[in-house]
Amino acid sequence: MMTTTATTTSALCCYSYLFRFKGHSYNTLLEIAQVPDEHAIKRFVEAEALKMEIIPNPKEVNGVKVLQLETAAGAEIRFFDHAIGVDVLHSRFLPFEAPLLILRSHLYTLADGFVTRNNARNNPENPSIELGPEFKKVSNYLCHFKSIPSIIKLDSLKVSGDVWFGAGIKLKGKVVITAKPGSKLEIPDGAVLENKEINSAKDI
């Protein structure tokens, strides 16, 4: 029995991990939702409390807190002794892991079922993208961008508040954009933001 694994990055650190209980001959899958906030994983392992098949994952849907019950398809590896993991390129998981902003940018292209990375980016890792709740729904997300900014040379982007992006914008280095509560902050067409912290229009 084999399963695929990939080296994680700083931008993608919230998925599954392959590990083996001490004294056991099989590997198993650890979902991040199974890890308590205080990271006290040791006592769960000692109590063998991670043998549960159903994974409770707290989420918020339209402002309502819900408990999503999940099962991990890869968890069946625990039933096979001496199972191994095969390391594959992380790009294999890109289509369902990467933020929508990355997938819609010029950083990657999709052709004939293959995802190809733009050679113009020197950093081997993808940019870290953190968007506020104003971008959570796809409909809201789409209307906040006149066109997707260039992120080829972007290291990280953090957006908070009601921020609107114009066309032909380039983001480079580390960029933080924060709109004041109750106000709308527009990034104009053609703006180039490099290693900047934007809190108002005068900062652009």
Secondary structure, DSSP 8 states (H G I E B T S, - for coil): -EEEE---BTTB-SSEEEEE-TT-SSEEEEEGGGS-TT--HHHHHHTTGGG-SSEEEEEEETTEEEEEEE--GGGGGGGSTT-EEEE--GGGGHHHHS-HHHHTSTTEEEETTEEEE-TT---SS--EEEE-GGGSSHHHHHHTBSS--B-TTEEEEEEESEEEE-SS-EEEEEEEEE--TT-EEEE-TT-EEES-EESSGGG-
